[in-house]
Amino acid sequence: MKGLKKRQIFPFVAHVLGFLVFAWVAYYGCATAPQISPEEEAAMRAREKARQDSIRKFEVAKNWSLGRENYKNKEFDRVAPYFWKVIELDKEHRFKDVYTFLGQTYFELGKVDSAEMVYKLGLEVFPDNVFLNRSLGYIAMSKGDEEAAIKYYEKVVELKPNSLSDWKRLAPLYAKNDMTEDAIRAYQKIIELDPNDAEARTVLTALLRETGDEEAALQQMEEALQKTPDNKQLVFDLARAYMRAKDWQKAEEKLKYYLTLDPNDIVIREDLARVYQRQERFRDALQEYKNILKIDPNNVRAVANIAYNYMRLRQFKTARNWAKRAIRMDKSYGFGYIVLGRIYEQTVEDCKKKAGRDYSFDDKLVAKLAYDTFKKALSDIEFKQEAESRMRSLEPILPTQADYFMNKGKTKPTDPCYSWIY
């Protein structure tokens, strides 16, 4: 120190003193700073979280607004990033329609697989969203995945049990996949929602028939007819159903009702004539076939059936005249020959019964005439089988060589019972 000059001592001392003052202030200043409590720290964290949430919610709302604006303007190629940002940031799931709009965006862009992915993501968050389930059902159906389509549409009708359009999508899927009981239930629901849906009633009727419940099927058709009394197809189906069930009275009722709607329908008049024949009301059947000829004078089938009904009335000569008329009209029409052959066949049985004898040579000659007439029907494929069957039934009573030997020169019957033939 002695060696130091006086002007060098003072800066050094000032520096030391400054350092000591700084150390004292630092030490005592830190020692006396207030401590932060856990409650205060939690509050600080909550405030920070609230600040961050506010920023996040602002970003969600901003992206939603931008996405919707582009969607409304059909600028679909700009939409997806905004909606994906909404999905990422919307922790509260406040924007429930984001999956709907994003999926529709991909549809508009032709990216069906992306739309499907979005809808499935949406279902994880909103499993009861009708639109998402319906859209996935539609996509599954378009891809041929009917099992998945059924699952989605079942969810839709569970959520919206009175949605007619969705039941109409689900019901055919059930029917196509042989889920008959479910299909019946679905079509019954469709009819409950729309009693005038004739197509649904028709399908329901067919399904009920599949189960063997013909009575329920007919009841459905009758109820449908009450709703649509001018539905000719339904009247026709009912008439045919009653004919299959051999309920001739109800079949006649429906056929006559049909004719009030369309008196010139030949098919219906033919059905009505057949119903009369089933009840052995041959005169009524005759009249109906003659009504057909008034509509269509060249109807060879009606002419042949007139011959048939005269035969059933045992008016054989008149019957033969009508049968020959049918053959003149169309030589290839097998039924004309069938009827003519049956006239001869029936005459044999009547004459034999009237005489109270076994088959005579006269009977056998007329049986041969019937046989040869049936043979002419073989060229018509529609009646070939019947002609063959009737020819076989006559073979045991055809004239034998012995019969011809014993009745030399006789080619026609002389029994008065057959006089009208020749």
C-alpha positions as CSV (number, residue, x, y, z in Angstrom):
1,M,0.0,0.0,0.0
2,K,2.8,2.3,0.9
3,G,4.1,1.9,-2.6
4,L,1.0,2.9,-4.2
5,K,0.4,6.4,-5.2
6,K,-2.4,8.3,-3.5
7,R,-4.4,8.7,-6.7
8,Q,-4.4,4.9,-7.3
9,I,-5.8,4.0,-3.8
10,F,-9.2,5.7,-4.1
11,P,-10.4,3.9,-7.3
12,F,-9.5,0.6,-5.9
13,V,-11.3,1.3,-2.6
14,A,-14.4,2.5,-4.5
15,H,-14.5,-0.7,-6.5
16,V,-14.3,-2.9,-3.5
17,L,-17.0,-1.0,-1.7
18,G,-19.3,-1.1,-4.7
19,F,-19.0,-4.9,-4.9
20,L,-19.7,-5.3,-1.2
21,V,-22.9,-3.1,-1.5
22,F,-24.1,-5.1,-4.5
23,A,-23.5,-8.4,-2.6
24,W,-25.4,-7.1,0.4
25,V,-28.4,-5.9,-1.6
26,A,-28.5,-9.1,-3.7
27,Y,-28.4,-11.3,-0.6
28,Y,-30.9,-9.4,1.5
29,G,-33.1,-8.5,-1.4
30,C,-33.6,-12.2,-2.4
31,A,-34.0,-13.3,1.0
32,T,-36.9,-11.0,1.6
33,A,-38.8,-11.6,-1.8
34,P,-42.4,-13.0,-1.2
35,Q,-43.0,-16.8,-1.9
36,I,-45.8,-18.0,-4.5
37,S,-48.5,-20.3,-2.9
38,P,-49.8,-23.5,-4.7
39,E,-53.2,-21.8,-5.1
40,E,-51.6,-18.8,-6.7
41,E,-49.6,-21.0,-9.0
42,A,-52.8,-23.0,-10.0
43,A,-54.6,-19.8,-10.7
44,M,-51.8,-18.7,-12.9
45,R,-51.9,-21.9,-14.8
46,A,-55.7,-21.6,-15.2
47,R,-55.3,-18.1,-16.5
48,E,-52.8,-19.3,-19.0
49,K,-55.0,-22.2,-20.1
50,A,-58.0,-19.9,-20.5
51,R,-55.8,-17.7,-22.6
52,Q,-54.7,-20.6,-24.8
53,D,-58.3,-21.9,-25.0
54,S,-59.5,-18.5,-26.0
55,I,-56.9,-18.4,-28.8
56,R,-57.8,-22.0,-29.8
57,K,-61.6,-21.3,-29.9
58,F,-60.9,-18.2,-31.9
59,E,-58.9,-20.3,-34.4
60,V,-61.8,-22.9,-34.5
61,A,-64.4,-20.2,-35.2
62,K,-62.1,-18.6,-37.8
63,N,-61.4,-21.8,-39.7
64,W,-65.1,-22.8,-39.5
65,S,-66.1,-19.5,-41.0
66,L,-63.5,-19.7,-43.8
67,G,-64.5,-23.2,-44.5
68,R,-68.2,-22.5,-44.7
69,E,-67.6,-19.4,-46.8
70,N,-65.7,-21.4,-49.4
71,Y,-68.2,-24.3,-49.2
72,K,-71.1,-21.9,-49.9
73,N,-69.2,-20.4,-52.8
74,K,-68.5,-23.9,-54.2
75,E,-64.8,-23.5,-54.0
76,F,-64.5,-27.0,-52.8
77,D,-60.7,-27.4,-53.5
78,R,-60.1,-24.7,-50.8
79,V,-62.5,-26.1,-48.1
80,A,-60.8,-29.2,-46.6
81,P,-57.8,-27.6,-44.8
82,Y,-60.1,-25.3,-42.9
83,F,-62.5,-28.1,-41.8
84,W,-59.6,-30.4,-40.9
85,K,-58.3,-27.6,-38.6
86,V,-61.7,-27.3,-37.0
87,I,-61.7,-31.1,-36.3
88,E,-58.2,-30.8,-34.9
89,L,-58.9,-27.8,-32.6
90,D,-62.6,-28.3,-31.6
91,K,-62.1,-30.2,-28.4
92,E,-65.6,-29.5,-27.2
93,H,-67.2,-30.8,-30.5
94,R,-69.3,-27.7,-30.8
95,F,-69.2,-27.7,-34.6
96,K,-71.2,-30.9,-35.1
97,D,-71.7,-30.4,-38.9
98,V,-68.1,-30.2,-39.7
99,Y,-68.0,-33.9,-40.7
100,T,-71.1,-33.5,-42.8
101,F,-69.7,-30.5,-44.8
102,L,-66.2,-32.0,-45.1
103,G,-67.6,-35.3,-46.3
104,Q,-69.8,-33.5,-48.8
105,T,-66.8,-31.5,-50.0
106,Y,-65.0,-34.8,-50.9
107,F,-68.1,-36.0,-52.6
108,E,-68.1,-32.9,-54.8
109,L,-64.5,-33.5,-55.6
110,G,-65.2,-37.1,-56.6
111,K,-63.3,-38.5,-53.6
112,V,-65.8,-41.0,-52.3
113,D,-63.3,-43.0,-50.3
114,S,-62.2,-39.8,-48.5
115,A,-65.9,-38.9,-47.8
116,E,-66.4,-42.3,-46.4
117,M,-63.4,-41.9,-44.1
118,V,-64.7,-38.6,-42.8
119,Y,-68.1,-39.9,-42.1
120,K,-66.7,-42.9,-40.2
121,L,-64.5,-40.4,-38.1
122,G,-67.7,-38.4,-37.5
123,L,-69.5,-41.5,-36.2
124,E,-66.8,-42.1,-33.6
125,V,-67.7,-38.7,-32.2
126,F,-71.4,-38.5,-33.0
127,P,-72.7,-42.2,-33.3
128,D,-76.3,-41.0,-33.4
129,N,-75.9,-38.6,-36.3
130,V,-78.6,-39.5,-38.8
131,F,-76.9,-37.9,-41.8
132,L,-73.6,-39.7,-41.2
133,N,-75.3,-43.1,-40.8
134,R,-77.5,-42.5,-43.8
135,S,-74.5,-41.4,-46.0
136,L,-72.5,-44.4,-45.0
137,G,-75.4,-46.6,-45.8
138,Y,-75.7,-45.0,-49.2
139,I,-71.9,-45.5,-49.9
140,A,-72.0,-49.1,-48.7
141,M,-75.0,-49.9,-50.9
142,S,-73.2,-48.3,-53.9
143,K,-70.2,-50.5,-53.2
144,G,-72.3,-53.6,-53.0
145,D,-71.7,-54.1,-49.3
146,E,-75.3,-54.7,-48.4
147,E,-74.5,-56.1,-45.0
148,A,-72.9,-52.8,-43.9
149,A,-75.7,-50.8,-45.7
150,I,-78.3,-52.7,-43.6
151,K,-76.4,-51.9,-40.4
152,Y,-76.3,-48.1,-41.2
153,Y,-79.9,-47.8,-42.3
154,E,-81.1,-49.8,-39.3
155,K,-79.4,-47.1,-37.2
156,V,-81.1,-44.4,-39.2
157,V,-84.6,-45.8,-38.7
158,E,-83.9,-46.4,-35.1
159,L,-83.1,-42.7,-34.7
160,K,-85.9,-41.6,-37.1
161,P,-88.6,-44.4,-37.0
162,N,-91.0,-42.4,-39.2
163,S,-88.5,-41.7,-42.0
164,L,-90.3,-43.2,-45.0
165,S,-87.5,-42.7,-47.4
166,D,-85.1,-44.6,-45.2
167,W,-87.5,-47.5,-44.7
168,K,-87.8,-47.6,-48.5
169,R,-84.1,-48.1,-48.7
170,L,-83.9,-50.6,-46.0
171,A,-86.8,-52.8,-46.9
172,P,-85.5,-53.9,-50.3
173,L,-82.1,-54.7,-48.8
174,Y,-83.8,-57.1,-46.3
175,A,-85.8,-58.7,-49.1
176,K,-82.7,-59.1,-51.4
177,N,-80.8,-60.8,-48.6
178,D,-83.5,-63.3,-47.7
179,M,-84.3,-61.6,-44.4
180,T,-87.9,-62.2,-45.0
181,E,-89.3,-61.5,-41.5
182,D,-87.4,-58.2,-41.4
183,A,-88.5,-57.3,-44.9
184,I,-92.2,-58.0,-43.9
185,R,-91.8,-55.7,-40.9
186,A,-90.1,-53.0,-43.0
187,Y,-92.8,-53.1,-45.7
188,Q,-95.5,-53.0,-43.1
189,K,-93.9,-49.9,-41.7
190,I,-93.8,-48.3,-45.2
191,I,-97.6,-49.0,-45.6
192,E,-98.3,-47.6,-42.2
193,L,-96.5,-44.4,-43.2
194,D,-97.9,-44.3,-46.7
195,P,-101.1,-46.4,-47.0
196,N,-101.4,-45.6,-50.7
197,D,-98.0,-47.2,-51.6
198,A,-99.3,-49.9,-54.0
199,E,-95.8,-51.1,-54.8
200,A,-95.0,-51.8,-51.2
201,R,-98.2,-53.7,-50.8
202,T,-97.4,-55.8,-53.8
203,V,-94.0,-56.7,-52.4
204,L,-95.4,-57.4,-49.0
205,T,-98.0,-59.7,-50.5
206,A,-95.3,-61.6,-52.3
207,L,-93.2,-61.9,-49.1
208,L,-96.2,-63.1,-47.1
209,R,-96.8,-65.7,-49.8
210,E,-93.2,-66.8,-49.3
211,T,-94.0,-67.6,-45.7
212,G,-97.1,-69.5,-46.8
213,D,-99.5,-67.0,-45.3
214,E,-101.8,-66.7,-48.3
215,E,-104.6,-65.4,-46.2
216,A,-102.5,-62.5,-44.9
217,A,-101.3,-61.8,-48.4
218,L,-104.9,-61.5,-49.7
219,Q,-105.9,-59.3,-46.8
220,Q,-103.0,-56.9,-47.7
221,M,-104.2,-56.8,-51.3
222,E,-107.8,-56.1,-50.3
223,E,-106.7,-53.3,-48.0
224,A,-104.6,-51.9,-50.9
225,L,-107.6,-52.0,-53.2
226,Q,-109.7,-50.0,-50.7
227,K,-107.0,-47.3,-50.9
228,T,-106.7,-47.4,-54.7
229,P,-110.0,-48.7,-56.1
230,D,-109.1,-47.9,-59.7
231,N,-105.9,-50.0,-59.5
232,K,-106.5,-52.5,-62.3
233,Q,-103.3,-54.4,-61.7
234,L,-104.2,-54.9,-58.1
235,V,-107.7,-56.1,-59.1
236,F,-106.2,-58.5,-61.6
237,D,-103.7,-59.8,-59.0
238,L,-106.5,-60.4,-56.5
239,A,-108.6,-62.2,-59.0
240,R,-105.7,-64.5,-60.0
241,A,-104.9,-65.1,-56.3
242,Y,-108.5,-66.1,-55.6
243,M,-108.4,-68.4,-58.7
244,R,-105.3,-70.1,-57.3
245,A,-107.0,-70.5,-54.0
246,K,-110.1,-71.9,-55.9
247,D,-112.3,-69.3,-54.3
248,W,-114.4,-69.0,-57.5
249,Q,-117.0,-66.7,-56.0
250,K,-114.4,-64.0,-54.9
251,A,-112.5,-64.5,-58.2
252,E,-115.7,-63.9,-60.1
253,E,-116.4,-60.8,-58.0
254,K,-113.0,-59.3,-58.7
255,L,-113.1,-60.1,-62.5
256,K,-116.5,-58.5,-62.9
257,Y,-115.3,-55.5,-61.0
258,Y,-112.3,-55.3,-63.3
259,L,-114.7,-55.3,-66.3
260,T,-116.4,-52.2,-64.9
261,L,-113.0,-50.5,-65.2
262,D,-112.1,-51.9,-68.6
263,P,-115.0,-53.8,-70.3
264,N,-112.9,-54.7,-73.4
265,D,-110.1,-56.6,-71.6
266,I,-110.1,-60.0,-73.3
267,V,-107.7,-61.6,-70.8
268,I,-110.1,-60.8,-68.0
269,R,-113.1,-62.1,-69.9
270,E,-111.2,-65.3,-70.6
271,D,-110.5,-65.7,-66.9
272,L,-114.1,-65.0,-66.0
273,A,-115.2,-67.7,-68.5
274,R,-112.7,-70.2,-66.9
275,V,-114.2,-69.4,-63.5
276,Y,-117.6,-70.2,-64.8
277,Q,-116.4,-73.4,-66.3
278,R,-114.8,-74.4,-62.9
279,Q,-118.3,-74.0,-61.4
280,E,-119.8,-75.9,-64.3
281,R,-121.7,-72.8,-65.4
282,F,-121.2,-73.6,-69.1
283,R,-123.9,-71.3,-70.4
284,D,-122.3,-68.3,-68.6
285,A,-118.9,-69.3,-70.0
286,L,-120.4,-69.5,-73.5
287,Q,-121.8,-66.0,-73.2
288,E,-118.4,-64.7,-72.0
289,Y,-116.6,-66.2,-75.0
290,K,-119.2,-64.8,-77.3
291,N,-118.6,-61.4,-75.7
292,I,-114.9,-61.8,-76.6
293,L,-115.9,-62.4,-80.2
294,K,-117.8,-59.1,-80.2
295,I,-114.5,-57.4,-79.3
296,D,-112.3,-59.6,-81.4
297,P,-114.2,-61.5,-84.1
298,N,-111.0,-63.4,-85.2
299,N,-110.2,-64.8,-81.8
300,V,-109.7,-68.4,-82.6
301,R,-109.2,-69.4,-78.9
302,A,-112.7,-68.0,-78.1
303,V,-114.2,-70.0,-80.9
304,A,-112.5,-73.2,-79.8
305,N,-113.7,-72.6,-76.2
306,I,-117.3,-72.0,-77.4
307,A,-117.0,-75.5,-78.9
308,Y,-115.7,-76.9,-75.7
309,N,-118.6,-75.4,-73.6
310,Y,-121.2,-76.7,-76.1
311,M,-119.6,-80.1,-75.7
312,R,-119.9,-79.9,-71.9
313,L,-123.6,-79.1,-72.4
314,R,-123.8,-82.3,-74.6
315,Q,-124.8,-80.3,-77.6
316,F,-122.3,-82.2,-79.7
317,K,-123.4,-81.2,-83.2
318,T,-123.3,-77.5,-82.4
319,A,-120.0,-78.1,-80.6
320,R,-118.5,-79.8,-83.6
321,N,-119.5,-76.9,-85.9
322,W,-117.7,-74.4,-83.7
323,A,-114.6,-76.7,-83.4
324,K,-114.4,-77.0,-87.2
325,R,-114.8,-73.2,-87.4
326,A,-111.8,-72.8,-85.2
327,I,-109.8,-75.3,-87.3
328,R,-110.7,-73.4,-90.5
329,M,-109.5,-70.2,-88.9
330,D,-106.2,-71.7,-88.0
331,K,-105.2,-75.2,-89.0
332,S,-102.1,-75.1,-86.9
333,Y,-104.0,-74.3,-83.6
334,G,-103.9,-77.6,-81.7
335,F,-106.7,-76.8,-79.3
336,G,-109.3,-76.9,-82.1
337,Y,-108.4,-80.5,-82.8
338,I,-108.3,-81.3,-79.1
339,V,-111.8,-80.0,-78.6
340,L,-113.1,-81.8,-81.8
341,G,-111.5,-85.1,-80.6
342,R,-113.0,-84.7,-77.2
343,I,-116.4,-84.2,-78.8
344,Y,-116.1,-87.6,-80.5
345,E,-114.6,-89.2,-77.4
346,Q,-117.4,-87.9,-75.2
347,T,-120.0,-89.1,-77.7
348,V,-118.6,-92.6,-77.5
349,E,-119.0,-92.7,-73.7
350,D,-122.5,-91.3,-73.8
351,C,-123.7,-93.7,-76.5
352,K,-122.1,-96.7,-74.8
353,K,-123.7,-95.7,-71.5
354,K,-127.0,-95.1,-73.0
355,A,-127.0,-98.6,-74.7
356,G,-125.7,-100.2,-71.5
357,R,-123.1,-102.3,-73.4
358,D,-119.4,-102.9,-73.7
359,Y,-117.6,-101.2,-76.6
360,S,-119.2,-102.1,-79.9
361,F,-117.5,-101.8,-83.3
362,D,-119.5,-98.6,-83.9
363,D,-118.0,-97.2,-80.6
364,K,-114.6,-98.2,-81.7
365,L,-114.9,-96.6,-85.1
366,V,-115.8,-93.3,-83.5
367,A,-113.0,-93.8,-81.0
368,K,-110.7,-94.1,-84.0
369,L,-112.1,-90.9,-85.4
370,A,-111.3,-89.2,-82.1
371,Y,-107.8,-90.7,-82.0
372,D,-107.0,-89.5,-85.6
373,T,-108.3,-86.0,-84.6
374,F,-106.0,-85.8,-81.6
375,K,-103.1,-86.9,-83.8
376,K,-103.5,-83.7,-85.8
377,A,-102.8,-81.6,-82.7
378,L,-99.3,-83.1,-82.2
379,S,-97.8,-80.4,-84.4
380,D,-98.8,-77.7,-81.9
381,I,-96.2,-77.8,-79.1
382,E,-98.6,-76.2,-76.7
383,F,-101.1,-79.1,-76.9
384,K,-98.8,-81.9,-78.0
385,Q,-98.6,-83.4,-74.5
386,E,-102.4,-83.4,-74.0
387,A,-102.9,-84.9,-77.5
388,E,-100.5,-87.8,-76.7
389,S,-102.1,-88.4,-73.4
390,R,-105.6,-88.6,-74.9
391,M,-104.3,-90.9,-77.7
392,R,-102.9,-93.3,-75.2
393,S,-106.1,-93.4,-73.3
394,L,-108.0,-94.4,-76.5
395,E,-105.6,-97.1,-77.6
396,P,-107.2,-99.9,-75.6
397,I,-110.6,-99.4,-77.4
398,L,-109.4,-98.8,-81.0
399,P,-110.6,-101.3,-83.6
400,T,-108.3,-104.4,-83.9
401,Q,-107.6,-106.5,-87.0
402,A,-110.1,-109.0,-85.7
403,D,-112.7,-106.3,-85.4
404,Y,-112.2,-105.2,-89.0
405,F,-112.3,-108.9,-90.2
406,M,-115.5,-109.5,-88.4
407,N,-117.0,-106.3,-89.9
408,K,-115.8,-106.4,-93.4
409,G,-116.6,-103.3,-95.5
410,K,-118.0,-101.3,-92.6
411,T,-116.1,-98.0,-92.2
412,K,-118.8,-95.9,-90.6
413,P,-121.0,-96.5,-87.5
414,T,-124.6,-97.4,-88.2
415,D,-125.8,-96.9,-84.6
416,P,-128.4,-94.0,-84.7
417,C,-126.6,-92.5,-81.7
418,Y,-123.9,-91.4,-84.1
419,S,-126.1,-90.4,-87.0
420,W,-125.3,-86.7,-86.5
421,I,-121.6,-87.3,-87.2
422,Y,-122.1,-88.4,-90.8
